[in-house]
Amino acid sequence: MELRAIQEKPSYLMECLIFNVNDTTLNSGTWSRDFGVTLRELWQGLANEEVWRSWLEPNRLKWAFVGTKNWSVADAMDVVKGAWNLLEYS
């Protein structure tokens, strides 16, 4: 189920998510630790409308979740949760 939740979403959604992660989050230690911290940061941001409304697409020209999109915040949460479960973080 987790892999399907990820595969069914647009890859650009995933790019948008990673683009909005703080640079310091991506330097927290090992690759595995960085990815876990990244998923936690994304989950917390997606749970807070004030945060996700401020996120941009990588082109810096459009909001990532405001306006007409091929994805939703719920889709993004599915991707983050799917990745978390697929990689068996606890």
C-alpha positions, 0 to 999 in steps of 0.5 A: 500500500505504501509504495502505491501511495507514492507511485500514484502521485505526481513526481513534481509533488515530491520535488515540491515537498523536498524543495520546501525542507529547510537546508539544515534539516538535510544536514542532520547526520547520516542519509537515513537520519536526514531522510527521517528528519525530513519526513517529520518536518514535512509531516509537521508542515503539512499539518499546519495550514499556515506553513503549507500555504507559504510553500513554493514550487521549485520554480519560485513562481507558484504556491505549492498548495494554493490554487488549482493543482494536480495534487492536494495536501492530503496527497502530500501527506499520503506520500510522506506517510507512505515513505515513512512506512515503506522505510520502516521508521518508528 
